[in-house]
């Protein structure tokens, strides 16, 4: 009597191997801080996912180490698709720096229109909310990671942002989001922290305030070092923090 053949089920597609090189996603990578940070992390040996706007110039030409990815940071599905693309290429995202955002001011609260409030919360808070939602879930599923948000000194000293209340409020909301999510992620290996810079020494800020003493501002290289610390295992016991980076102001 012939013996029945055992049917073999098809093998499941294998996941890409986890890279031993950490992968960090940088939002707002087309801006001054994002470009500086991308170069800094690239120099430290990280693989960097540079999230840029559609049509923006990539911050690096080193395609083997930097992946420039146009993303809609206010859209959950766009973010999930982008993170999945990175996971398929490099295994996972183990770090993220949320640099996307903007500043708008010049008017008292009673003279500030709803459009300004909407723009500030869209560019500063909503981008951080969407990215945190997607990245924290991704990192939790894959064993941990570190998220660093760019807050502002205005979040803790809002009186210094008279005539820019919408900006200060949106950055305060970002810090609250990070601290709350950090508490929710305790025990998962996912850490979330914020940095609170004062005025950053960028070409745009110099042009806007030509009479200021630039030496008292925060150099981008100085902020990069604080961010690199929070991404690294040297800060493994730090989560839920909002670190002042006030320079010499």
C-alpha positions in Angstrom: 0.0 0.0 0.0 1.5 3.3 -1.0 2.4 5.7 1.8 0.6 9.1 1.7 2.8 12.0 1.1 2.9 14.7 3.7 2.1 18.2 2.4 4.7 20.8 3.3 3.3 24.2 4.1 5.1 27.1 2.4 7.7 28.8 4.4 6.8 32.2 5.8 8.7 35.1 4.3 11.7 35.9 6.5 12.0 39.3 8.1 15.0 41.4 7.3 17.8 40.7 9.8 18.1 43.2 12.6 20.9 45.5 12.0 23.6 45.9 14.6 23.8 49.6 13.5 21.2 51.7 15.3 18.6 53.4 13.0 17.4 56.8 14.0 14.5 58.7 12.3 14.9 62.5 12.2 11.8 64.5 11.4 12.2 68.0 10.0 15.4 66.9 8.5 15.3 69.6 5.8 15.6 72.4 8.4 18.7 73.8 10.0 18.6 71.6 13.1 17.5 68.5 11.2 20.4 68.8 8.7 22.9 69.5 11.4 21.7 66.6 13.5 21.6 64.2 10.5 25.2 65.0 9.7 26.1 64.5 13.4 24.4 61.1 13.7 25.8 60.0 10.4 29.3 60.9 11.7 28.6 58.8 14.8 27.9 55.7 12.7 24.1 55.7 12.9 21.9 54.9 10.0 19.6 57.9 9.6 16.1 58.1 8.2 15.7 61.8 7.2 12.0 62.6 7.1 11.6 65.6 4.7 8.8 67.4 3.0 8.0 66.5 -0.6 10.4 68.3 -2.9 12.9 69.2 -0.2 16.6 68.7 -0.8 17.9 65.6 1.0 20.3 66.5 3.9 22.9 63.9 2.8 24.0 62.2 -0.4 25.3 59.1 1.4 22.5 56.8 0.4 24.1 53.7 2.1 23.7 55.4 5.5 21.0 58.1 5.1 17.6 57.3 3.7 15.7 60.5 2.8 12.0 59.8 3.0 9.2 62.3 2.2 6.5 61.8 4.9 3.3 63.5 5.9 4.0 63.8 9.6 0.4 64.7 10.4 -1.0 61.5 8.8 -0.9 58.3 10.8 -1.1 56.0 7.8 1.8 57.9 6.0 3.9 57.5 9.1 3.1 53.8 9.5 3.9 53.2 5.9 7.2 55.0 6.2 8.3 53.1 9.3 7.3 49.9 7.7 9.5 50.7 4.7 12.4 51.4 7.0 11.8 48.1 8.9 11.8 46.2 5.6 15.2 47.8 4.7 17.1 48.0 7.9 15.1 45.9 10.4 13.7 48.5 12.8 13.8 52.1 14.0 15.5 52.2 17.4 15.7 56.0 17.9 13.8 59.1 16.7 14.3 62.8 17.1 11.2 65.0 16.5 12.6 68.2 15.0 9.7 69.1 12.8 8.0 72.3 13.8 7.9 76.1 13.4 7.6 79.5 15.1 5.1 82.2 14.6 4.4 85.3 16.7 4.4 89.0 16.9 0.9 89.6 18.2 -0.8 89.5 21.7 -3.3 86.8 22.4 -6.2 89.2 21.9 -4.9 90.0 18.4 -3.9 86.4 17.4 -6.2 84.8 14.9 -7.4 81.1 15.0 -5.3 80.4 11.9 -2.1 81.1 13.8 -3.1 78.8 16.7 -4.1 76.0 14.2 -0.7 76.3 12.3 1.3 76.2 15.5 -0.5 73.2 16.9 -0.4 71.5 13.5 3.3 72.0 12.9 4.5 71.5 16.5 2.1 69.4 18.4 0.3 67.3 15.8 3.5 66.2 14.1 4.8 65.1 17.5 1.6 63.3 18.4 1.5 61.3 15.1 5.2 60.4 15.2 5.0 59.4 18.9 1.9 57.3 18.4 3.5 55.3 15.5 7.1 55.1 16.7 6.3 54.2 20.4 4.2 51.3 19.1 6.8 50.2 16.7 9.6 50.3 19.3 7.4 48.5 21.9 6.8 45.7 19.5 10.5 45.4 18.7 12.1 45.5 22.1 12.6 49.2 22.9 14.0 52.5 21.7 14.5 56.2 22.4 12.4 59.1 21.3 13.6 62.7 21.7 11.3 65.6 21.1 12.4 69.2 20.5 10.5 71.3 23.0 11.4 74.9 23.9 12.3 77.0 26.9 9.0 78.6 26.2 7.3 75.5 27.4 8.6 76.1 31.0 8.9 79.9 30.8 6.0 81.0 28.7 6.1 84.6 30.0 9.2 85.0 27.9 7.1 84.3 24.8 4.7 87.2 25.2 3.4 87.9 21.6 4.0 84.2 20.7 1.5 82.4 23.0 0.4 79.9 20.3 4.0 78.8 19.9 4.6 78.5 23.7 1.4 76.6 24.2 2.1 74.2 21.4 5.5 73.4 22.7 4.1 72.9 26.2 1.7 70.4 24.8 4.6 68.5 23.2 6.4 68.3 26.5 3.2 67.0 28.2 2.7 64.4 25.5 6.3 63.1 25.9 6.1 63.0 29.7 2.7 61.2 29.7 3.8 58.7 27.0 7.0 58.0 28.9 5.0 57.0 31.9 2.8 54.7 29.8 5.8 53.1 28.3 7.6 52.2 31.5 8.7 48.6 31.5 8.6 48.3 27.7 12.1 49.5 26.9 10.8 52.6 25.2 12.1 55.8 26.6 10.8 59.3 25.7 12.5 62.6 26.6 12.4 66.2 25.5 15.0 68.9 25.2 14.2 72.5 25.8 16.5 74.8 23.9 16.4 78.6 24.1 17.3 80.5 20.9 19.2 78.3 18.5 22.1 79.7 16.5 20.7 79.3 13.0 21.0 81.5 9.8 17.3 82.3 10.0 17.5 83.4 13.6 20.6 85.5 12.9 18.8 87.2 10.0 15.7 87.8 12.2 17.7 89.2 15.1 20.9 90.8 13.6 21.6 92.9 16.7 21.6 89.9 19.2 24.6 88.5 20.9 24.9 85.2 19.0 27.5 83.8 21.4 24.8 83.5 24.0 22.6 81.3 21.9 22.7 77.5 21.7 24.9 76.2 18.9 23.4 73.4 16.9 26.5 71.2 17.7 25.8 71.7 21.5 22.2 70.6 21.1 23.3 67.7 19.0 25.5 66.4 21.8 22.6 66.4 24.3 20.3 64.6 21.8 23.0 62.0 21.1 23.3 61.3 24.8 19.5 60.7 25.1 19.6 58.4 22.1 22.4 56.3 23.5 22.5 53.6 26.2 24.4 56.1 28.4 21.0 57.5 29.2 19.3 54.2 29.7 17.9 55.3 33.1 16.5 58.5 31.8 12.9 58.8 30.6 10.2 61.4 31.0 12.7 64.2 31.3 12.6 67.7 29.9 16.2 68.8 29.8 16.9 72.6 29.7 19.5 73.5 27.0 19.4 77.3 27.6 22.9 78.2 26.5 24.1 81.4 28.1 20.8 83.3 28.0 
